Amino acid sequence: MLRGLGVEAVEVRTTDELDQVDALVIPGGESTTIGKLAELYGLIEPIRQRVGKGMPILGTCAGMIFLAAATTDGEQPQLGVLDVVVERNAFGRQVDSFEADLEVDGKTEPVRAVFIRAPWIHKAGADVEILATVTDPTYDEPRPVVVRQS
């Protein structure tokens, strides 16, 4: 996706590779595995330091969980750089997957989002801006799913 936008994208698996990037994207996948690999390869503290110095970072799905301060359901390796508590697999099992058009603050067009075992924001800190919510099909209650922290 990034290359399609004209951005030079590289995979980051080592601290040397991390030193070469201006920003970081942590994608979906399995957040516990992402955290364990980041620990194994010594990336957690270097990422925290870079974020502390202003490096932009985007986390989607598992990436958001890895960025978060905590989860509602137990311990796992996390960066703790995003002042939120997330609920993992918040929308249910894979059979409960759905798509939705999100109205995201600052965007003129809706953003199509796919929710497959996706998290939502259970609690957000004072410096966290909620940019989009989605109505949970099970509870009919809007849940924050896109946030920004400066």
C-alpha positions in Angstrom: 0.0 0.0 0.0 2.8 2.4 0.9 4.7 1.8 -2.2 1.5 2.4 -4.2 1.4 5.8 -2.6 5.0 6.5 -3.7 6.6 5.9 -0.3 9.8 3.9 0.1 8.8 1.1 2.4 11.3 -1.2 4.2 10.7 -4.0 6.6 12.1 -3.3 10.1 13.4 -6.3 12.0 16.5 -4.9 13.6 17.6 -1.7 15.4 19.9 -0.8 12.5 16.8 -1.0 10.2 14.8 1.1 12.7 17.5 3.8 12.6 17.0 4.1 8.9 13.3 5.0 8.8 11.5 8.3 9.4 8.2 6.7 10.5 6.9 3.3 11.4 3.8 1.3 10.5 2.9 -1.7 12.6 0.2 -3.6 10.8 -2.4 -6.1 11.8 -1.6 -9.7 12.6 -1.1 -11.2 16.0 -0.3 -8.6 18.6 1.3 -11.1 21.1 3.6 -12.4 18.4 4.5 -8.9 17.3 5.4 -8.1 20.9 7.4 -11.2 21.6 9.4 -10.8 18.4 10.0 -7.1 19.2 11.3 -8.2 22.7 13.4 -11.0 21.1 15.1 -8.6 18.7 15.6 -5.8 21.2 13.2 -3.4 19.5 10.9 -2.3 22.2 13.1 0.3 24.0 14.5 1.7 20.7 11.0 2.1 19.3 9.9 3.8 22.5 12.9 6.1 22.3 12.2 7.1 18.7 8.6 7.7 19.5 9.7 9.9 22.4 11.8 11.9 20.0 8.8 12.5 17.7 8.9 9.6 15.2 5.4 9.2 13.8 4.0 5.7 14.2 0.8 4.1 12.8 -0.7 0.9 14.3 -3.6 -0.9 12.7 -5.4 -3.7 14.5 -2.7 -5.7 16.2 -0.4 -2.7 15.7 -2.7 -0.6 17.8 -2.8 -3.2 20.5 1.0 -3.3 20.5 1.2 0.5 20.8 -1.3 0.6 23.6 -0.7 1.1 27.3 -2.7 -2.0 28.2 -5.4 -4.5 27.2 -8.5 -5.4 29.0 -7.6 -9.1 29.0 -4.2 -9.8 30.4 -0.5 -9.2 29.9 1.4 -9.1 26.7 4.5 -7.3 25.4 3.4 -3.7 24.5 5.1 -0.4 23.8 2.9 1.6 26.0 3.3 4.7 23.8 -0.4 5.2 23.1 -2.5 6.2 26.2 -5.3 3.8 25.6 -6.6 0.5 26.9 -7.8 -1.7 24.1 -10.1 -4.7 24.1 -8.7 -7.4 21.8 -11.1 -9.4 19.6 -13.7 -6.9 20.7 -16.2 -7.6 17.9 -16.2 -11.3 18.3 -14.8 -14.3 16.5 -13.7 -14.4 12.9 -17.3 -15.5 11.8 -18.5 -12.1 13.2 -16.3 -10.1 10.8 -17.8 -7.2 9.0 -17.0 -4.1 7.0 -18.1 -0.5 7.6 -17.6 2.9 6.2 -16.1 5.1 8.9 -16.5 8.9 9.1 -13.0 9.9 10.1 -12.4 13.4 11.5 -10.3 15.3 9.0 -11.3 13.1 6.0 -13.9 14.3 3.4 -14.7 10.8 2.2 -15.6 7.8 4.3 -12.9 5.2 4.9 -13.9 1.6 4.3 -12.7 -0.6 7.2 -12.7 -4.3 7.7 -13.1 -5.7 11.2 -11.8 -9.2 11.6 -11.2 -10.1 15.3 -10.5 -6.4 15.6 -9.9 -4.3 18.8 -11.7 -1.2 20.0 -10.6 1.4 22.4 -12.0 0.6 25.8 -10.5 3.7 27.5 -8.6 6.7 26.1 -6.4 9.1 28.0 -6.9 12.9 28.0 -4.4 13.5 25.2 -6.0 10.9 22.9 -8.3 12.3 20.2 -11.0 10.0 19.0 -11.2 10.3 15.2 -13.7 7.6 14.3 -16.2 5.2 15.9 -18.1 2.2 14.7 -21.4 0.9 15.9 -20.9 -2.6 17.3 -23.5 -4.8 15.6 -24.0 -6.8 18.8 -24.4 -3.9 21.3 -25.6 -1.0 19.1 -23.2 1.2 20.9 -20.5 3.4 19.1 -17.0 2.2 19.9 -13.8 4.2 19.2 -11.6 2.5 16.6 -9.4 5.3 15.2 -7.5 7.6 17.5 -4.6 10.0 17.4 -2.2 11.1 20.1 0.2 14.0 19.6 
